[in-house]
Amino acid sequence: MRSTSLNDNSDNMGSNPPPLTHLAQEIAKHASIITTYLQSHNLPQPSFASDSPAHPIPETDEKLSAARLALIEATKALHALAIGPSETTRLFAFTNLCHLGTMQVLCHFNVPQNVPLGSPISLNELSTKTKLNEHVLGRFLRMAATNYFFVETKPGYFSHTAWSKNLATDEKMRQCIWFRHAELLPAVGKLVEAVEKYPESDDPKQTAFALAFGGETFFDYKESNPDNMVRFGQFVDAFASGYVVDSPDNIARGYPWEDIGRSGDGGLVVDVGGGIGHISVAIGKEHSQLRFLVQDFEDLRKQSESLVLKNGLMGRVKFMAHDFFNGQPEEARGASVYFLRNILHNWSDSYCQKILKLLVEAMGKDSRIIICDIVLPEANGGMPKAQEERARALDLTMLSMFNAKERSLEEWQALFSSVDERLKITNVIGRPKMRMDCLIEVRLM
Ligand SMILES: C[S@@+](CC[C@H](N)C(=O)[O-])C[C@H]1O[C@@H](n2cnc3c(N)ncnc32)[C@H](O)[C@@H]1O
């Protein structure tokens, strides 16, 4: 997309079309690429209808994905220009905050699951089923419907759209709402206080989150609230399984995993802070020569083992309770890969140094570390604004929750060098293979 829509102050009196027209043309062009692809592959067109798929535009085709990102980029700019500076500010976050409250109420009272999948339901019946006052329920549902969740098919009757059906049928999606409302919102509400009180701190106890949650660090709070830990795990799983960050399948295809474990190096991948092991499972399904050790807190063992069982990977993917601030046990030393996905961005530099030092101690001469995290662009570094917005939002989420951060490539290399001068970035796989996260390969050189 041409830069006029975002950076250019020209009066548009020349031969270029005015920004609104230019953006509308871009939108038409990219929409047409997508529509034609879907038609020629006999795939349904994106629609709000409840039988529409949750991911209507496949992620696997690079050209299609690029068209989708360009479409999102152009619609974002067009939307902003159409609304204008004054209205943008006057209405800032107004509807989004109310949407967040609305969705959390609806999820809390199990409304999505109580709307039948194939037919409408009256407010009266839904109120009886969910024990939510009928009038109040109607107000929340009508708000949600302005954001395409549910549709009022006739007065007082609601049906699913593809959006609300996704929420109804996938518990992990409901945990995305829960996390934003129950944890991120209170933390963000304490940002001013945190920045004022702890301007230079990198301590995970001196965060906006800690100010909102009785002084506990994010993970201490999780450990003392096991239910909350499970919900968080489901949220991370959902967050990681689509376009927002890179899907497990994308990671399984994004790196030359086939080169590992072929030449007598054992093919052991230690998935450090691997959660329930969904990334190991995705890679393991594609690359049968690899074995995995998923390390995380003991609470996740049961979920992890049932995921492994479900995917028939017993014997190849093993769960191990291990704190990454302790040295690696014998079983995990000299592994082919130490894989850390969305781990280091949760910690400030001094904590990352501790984690990485322990890995360097465990590494053999052929071991590599692979980090899957965002590489922040330089200013105006070519990342589409809509994507950069998400990367920056993650960066500020890291600040609010952990006093941590997303890093630019320079910051990544500086971190590795501060741990061991021999640690060098040997490969970075980013767009277009990966969407948002990059795969950063680091070796002892
Ligand atoms: C953002 S999640 C990432 C999980 C997984 N790597 C993924 O990409 O989905 C961070 C993970 O680090 C784990 N974790 C936090 N502190 C840890 C520690 N000290 N030792 C081991 N795991 C830890 C959490 O339980 C959580 O599963």
The ligand as a Gaussian input file, in Angstrom:
#p B3LYP/6-31G(d) Opt

LIG

0 1
 C        3.285000     -17.523000      27.464000
 S        3.342000     -19.143000      28.000000
 C        4.074000     -19.950000      26.627000
 C        3.778000     -21.402000      26.609000
 C        4.278000     -22.146000      25.345000
 N        5.709000     -22.031000      25.194000
 C        3.567000     -21.634000      24.108000
 O        4.222000     -21.091000      23.243000
 O        2.357000     -21.785000      24.037000
 C        4.611000     -19.134000      29.195000
 C        4.803000     -20.503000      29.848000
 O        5.911000     -20.428000      30.728000
 C        5.617000     -21.218000      31.867000
 N        6.481000     -20.797000      32.980000
 C        6.483000     -19.618000      33.658000
 N        7.446000     -19.603000      34.587000
 C        8.091000     -20.794000      34.490000
 C        9.202000     -21.367000      35.173000
 N        9.820000     -20.691000      36.127000
 N        9.600000     -22.587000      34.819000
 C        8.961000     -23.272000      33.829000
 N        7.892000     -22.782000      33.136000
 C        7.470000     -21.561000      33.472000
 C        4.155000     -20.955000      32.096000
 O        3.543000     -21.931000      32.883000
 C        3.629000     -20.932000      30.655000
 O        3.233000     -22.215000      30.238000

